[in-house]
């Protein structure tokens, strides 16, 4: 999970072991963040008001094309330029109930009543660096909408690539049983089940709140998904229970916290992000121990990981007797995945 890509983004909350997202931030840093957010908010609102004032009878007479101009000028100081289009598309759907291409095809249609005040509310929260997915309550993953809450990580594109690895490996296969460890929103298990109905998934997470979100997402997609509250470090299923294990565990060393953007550090669950500096491989070692007994012969492990840990993780799995151990690269060319199988 690479939290810097925030629009369709790692899943996976393995529970609530580490401090809450705000607990580890020093009071000085927190005060600095609040001050910056307040300054940004104070600068945004006059611009917003001026833009609205230039649109006659804006509440009811505003057209879609006028709303889009207002939206883009509102978002410009709030989000990085490379994320402007994605934010725009999400907010158009949320406030207008249409897709961005539809807005462009029918620019003269009026916008719904209340869209402008709701946009102002969204802008205030964005000015505080709150991720747009938490504001809207959902994110897109593999072309599907998933509920998200601050108790779950926001699904990310790199994790879509992890799903692709699994689906490519099992493109033509008899029915198989897979385990998704640290399921968070459930996006991995649900995506695999829907993309390949021969894959029967069991999804687990240490956080009951995350399991509740995953359950609602499964219901939204009319999927009967097996879900459990479980601890990665103590889970002991019967031997040879699964054909494969997939996981996007916490993998960011604690020392990297201060380099992360506030929209991640202040809002996303730290339990699903960080590992101790002194034991960065701990989740991968636990998964290897679990896989050694829980996987059937020839079973695979598919893992997302930190680029700096890739070779260490590969060496560990080779040492533990796994075969075909290889590191995969994401679309940005970074070492991001580990694939291995039992002999």
C-alpha positions in Angstrom: 0.0 0.0 0.0 1.5 3.2 -1.1 -0.5 6.0 0.6 0.8 8.8 -1.5 -1.7 8.0 -4.3 -5.0 8.9 -2.7 -7.7 8.8 -5.3 -8.4 5.2 -6.0 -6.1 3.8 -3.6 -3.7 -0.1 -0.1 -6.4 -1.4 1.5 -6.2 -3.3 4.5 -6.4 -2.7 8.1 -4.9 -5.4 10.2 -6.4 -4.1 13.3 -6.0 -1.4 15.9 -2.7 -2.2 17.5 -0.9 1.0 16.9 -2.0 4.5 18.1 -4.9 6.2 16.5 -4.0 8.4 13.5 -3.8 11.5 15.7 -2.2 10.1 18.8 1.4 10.1 17.6 1.4 13.6 16.2 3.2 16.0 18.4 1.2 19.0 19.8 3.5 21.4 17.9 2.9 19.6 14.6 -0.8 19.3 15.2 -1.0 23.0 16.0 1.0 23.8 12.8 -1.4 21.6 10.7 -4.5 23.3 12.2 -3.0 26.7 11.5 -2.2 25.9 7.9 -5.7 24.4 7.4 -7.3 27.5 8.9 -5.2 29.8 6.7 -6.1 27.8 3.6 -9.8 27.8 4.6 -9.8 31.6 5.1 -8.2 32.0 1.7 -10.7 29.6 0.0 -14.0 31.0 1.2 -13.7 34.5 -0.3 -12.7 32.9 -3.7 -15.7 30.6 -3.4 -18.0 33.5 -2.6 -16.7 35.6 -5.4 -17.1 32.8 -7.9 -20.7 32.2 -6.8 -21.5 35.9 -7.0 -20.6 35.9 -10.7 -23.3 33.4 -11.4 -26.8 34.9 -11.5 -29.4 33.2 -9.3 -26.9 30.5 -8.7 -29.0 28.3 -6.4 -31.5 27.3 -9.0 -30.3 28.7 -12.3 -26.8 27.4 -12.3 -26.0 25.2 -15.3 -23.7 22.2 -15.2 -21.0 24.0 -17.1 -21.1 26.9 -14.6 -20.9 24.5 -11.7 -17.9 22.8 -13.3 -16.1 26.2 -13.5 -16.9 26.8 -9.9 -15.8 23.3 -8.9 -12.4 23.6 -10.7 -11.6 27.0 -9.3 -12.6 25.8 -5.8 -10.4 22.6 -6.1 -7.4 24.3 -7.6 -5.8 25.5 -4.4 -6.9 22.4 -2.4 -5.5 19.4 -4.3 -2.4 18.6 -6.3 -2.7 19.4 -10.0 -2.3 15.7 -11.0 -5.3 14.8 -8.8 -7.6 17.6 -9.9 -9.4 15.5 -12.5 -10.0 12.6 -10.2 -11.3 14.8 -7.5 -13.5 16.6 -9.9 -15.0 13.3 -11.2 -15.8 12.0 -7.7 -17.3 15.3 -6.5 -19.5 15.7 -9.7 -20.9 12.2 -9.1 -21.4 12.9 -5.4 -23.1 16.3 -5.8 -24.8 16.1 -9.2 -25.6 12.4 -9.5 -24.0 12.1 -12.9 -20.6 11.1 -14.4 -18.2 13.8 -15.6 -18.6 12.8 -19.2 -22.4 13.2 -18.9 -21.8 16.7 -17.5 -19.7 17.6 -20.5 -22.3 16.2 -22.9 -25.1 18.1 -21.3 -23.5 21.3 -20.0 -26.7 23.4 -20.1 -28.7 21.2 -17.7 -29.4 22.8 -14.3 -27.7 21.5 -11.3 -29.7 20.1 -8.3 -30.8 22.4 -5.6 -28.3 22.6 -2.8 -25.3 21.5 -4.9 -23.4 24.8 -4.3 -23.8 24.8 -0.4 -22.8 21.1 -0.4 -19.7 22.0 -2.5 -18.8 24.6 0.0 -19.0 22.0 2.8 -16.8 19.6 0.9 -14.3 22.4 0.2 -14.0 23.2 3.9 -13.2 19.6 4.7 -10.7 19.3 1.9 -9.0 22.5 3.2 -8.4 20.5 6.4 -6.6 17.9 4.3 -9.4 15.3 4.8 -9.3 12.7 2.0 -12.1 13.1 -0.5 -13.0 9.4 -0.2 -13.8 9.9 3.5 -15.8 13.0 2.8 -17.9 11.1 0.2 -17.9 7.8 2.1 -16.7 5.7 -0.8 -13.9 5.0 -3.2 -13.5 3.2 -6.5 -11.5 0.0 -6.8 -11.2 -2.2 -9.9 -14.1 -0.2 -11.4 -16.5 -0.8 -8.4 -17.6 1.4 -5.6 -16.6 0.5 -2.1 -17.6 2.1 1.2 -14.8 3.5 3.2 -14.6 4.9 6.7 -11.7 6.3 8.8 -11.4 2.8 10.3 -10.3 1.4 6.9 -7.6 2.4 4.5 -8.5 3.9 1.2 -8.1 1.4 -1.6 -5.3 2.2 -4.0 -4.2 1.5 -7.5 -1.2 -0.6 -6.5 -3.6 -3.0 -4.7 -5.5 -3.3 -7.9 -2.3 -4.6 -9.4 -2.0 -7.1 -6.6 -5.5 -8.4 -7.6 -4.3 -8.7 -11.2 -1.4 -10.9 -10.2 -3.8 -13.3 -8.5 -6.3 -13.3 -11.3 -3.6 -13.9 -13.9 -2.2 -16.8 -11.9 -5.7 -18.4 -11.6 -7.2 -17.4 -15.0 -8.1 -21.0 -15.8 -8.5 -23.0 -12.6 -10.8 -25.3 -10.8 -12.6 -23.9 -7.7 -10.1 -22.6 -5.2 -10.2 -21.3 -1.6 -8.3 -18.1 -0.8 -7.5 -16.2 2.3 -7.4 -12.4 2.4 -5.5 -11.3 5.5 -6.1 -7.7 6.7 -9.1 -7.2 4.5 -10.0 -3.7 5.5 -12.8 -2.6 3.1 -12.9 -6.1 1.7 -12.0 -4.8 -1.7 -9.4 -7.5 -2.5 -11.6 -10.5 -1.5 -14.7 -9.0 -3.2 -12.9 -8.1 -6.4 -11.3 -11.6 -6.7 -14.6 -13.3 -6.0 -16.5 -11.2 -8.6 -13.8 -11.3 -11.3 -13.4 -15.0 -10.9 -16.4 -16.8 -9.3 -14.3 -20.0 -9.0 -12.3 -18.2 -6.2 -14.0 -18.6 -2.9 -12.6 -16.1 -0.5 -12.3 -16.0 3.3 -11.5 -12.4 4.5 -10.2 -11.5 7.9 -9.2 -8.5 9.9 -8.3 -7.7 13.5 -10.6 -4.7 13.5 -14.3 -5.4 14.0 -15.1 -2.0 12.6 -13.3 -3.0 9.4 -15.1 -6.3 9.2 -18.4 -4.4 9.4 -17.4 -2.2 6.5 -16.3 -5.2 4.5 -19.6 -7.0 5.3 -21.6 -4.0 4.0 -19.4 -3.8 0.8 -20.1 -7.5 0.2 -23.8 -6.9 0.6 -23.6 -4.0 -1.8 -22.2 -6.3 -4.4 -24.6 -9.2 -3.6 -21.8 -11.4 -2.5 -21.9 -14.0 0.3 -18.4 -13.5 1.6 -16.9 -15.4 4.5 -15.7 -12.8 7.1 -13.9 -13.2 10.4 -12.3 -11.1 13.0 -8.8 -12.6 13.3 -5.3 -11.8 14.4 -2.6 -12.4 11.8 -0.2 -13.4 14.5 -2.3 -16.0 16.2 -4.7 -17.3 13.5 -4.4 -21.0 13.3 -6.8 -22.6 10.7 -6.8 -26.3 10.0 -3.9 -27.6 8.0 -4.2 -27.3 4.2 -7.3 -25.1 4.4 -6.4 -22.7 1.5 -5.1 -22.7 -2.0 -3.6 -19.2 -1.7 -3.1 -16.3 0.6 -3.3 -12.7 -0.4 -2.5 -9.7 1.8 -1.6 -6.0 1.8 -0.3 -5.8 5.4 1.1 -2.7 7.2 4.6 -2.1 5.8 5.6 1.5 6.3 8.4 1.9 8.9 7.4 4.2 11.8 10.3 6.5 11.0 8.7 7.5 7.7 5.6 9.0 9.4 6.9 12.6 9.4 7.5 12.5 5.6 3.9 11.5 4.9 1.2 14.0 3.8 -1.2 15.0 6.5 -4.2 13.7 4.6 -2.7 10.2 5.2 -1.1 10.7 8.6 -4.0 12.6 10.2 -6.9 10.5 8.9 -6.0 7.0 7.8 -5.7 4.2 10.5 -2.1 3.9 11.6 -2.7 0.2 12.5 -3.1 -0.5 8.8 -0.1 1.6 7.7 2.9 1.2 10.1 5.3 -1.5 11.3 7.9 -1.0 14.0 11.3 0.2 12.8 13.0 -2.8 14.5 10.7 -5.4 12.9 9.6 -4.3 9.5 9.3 -7.9 8.2 7.1 -9.0 11.1 3.8 -9.3 9.1 5.6 -11.2 6.3 7.2 -13.6 8.7 3.8 -14.2 10.4 2.2 -14.8 6.9 5.0 -17.3 6.0 4.5 -19.3 9.2 0.8 -19.3 8.6 1.2 -20.3 4.9 3.5 -23.2 5.8 0.6 -25.0 7.4 -2.5 -23.4 6.1 -1.7 -23.7 2.4 -2.2 -26.9 0.4 0.8 -28.2 -1.6 1.6 -25.8 -4.4 -0.4 -23.0 -2.8 0.6 -19.5 -3.5 1.3 -16.3 -1.4 0.6 -12.9 -3.0 1.8 -9.9 -0.9 2.1 -6.2 -1.3 5.2 -4.7 0.3 7.4 -1.7 0.7 10.0 -1.3 -2.1 12.8 -1.1 0.4 11.8 -4.4 2.0 11.4 -6.4 -1.2 14.8 -8.2 -1.3 14.7 -8.8 2.5 11.3 -10.4 2.2 12.4 -12.4 -0.9 15.4 -13.8 1.0 13.3 -14.7 4.0 10.8 -16.7 1.9 13.5 -18.5 0.2 15.1 -19.3 3.5 11.7 -20.7 4.7 11.5 -23.1 1.9 9.2 -21.4 -0.5 9.7 -21.8 -4.2 9.3 -19.6 -7.2 9.9 -16.5 -5.0 9.9 -13.4 -7.1 9.5 -9.7 -6.7 6.9 -7.9 -8.9 6.9 -4.2 -9.9 4.1 -1.8 -9.9 3.1 0.6 -12.7 5.6 3.1 -11.4 8.5 0.7 -11.7 8.8 0.2 -7.9 9.3 -3.2 -6.3 5.8 -3.7 -4.8 4.8 -7.4 -4.7 6.1 -10.7 -3.6 4.8 -14.0 -5.1 5.9 -17.4 -3.8 4.5 -20.9 -3.6 5.0 -24.1 -1.5 6.8 -26.9 -3.1 
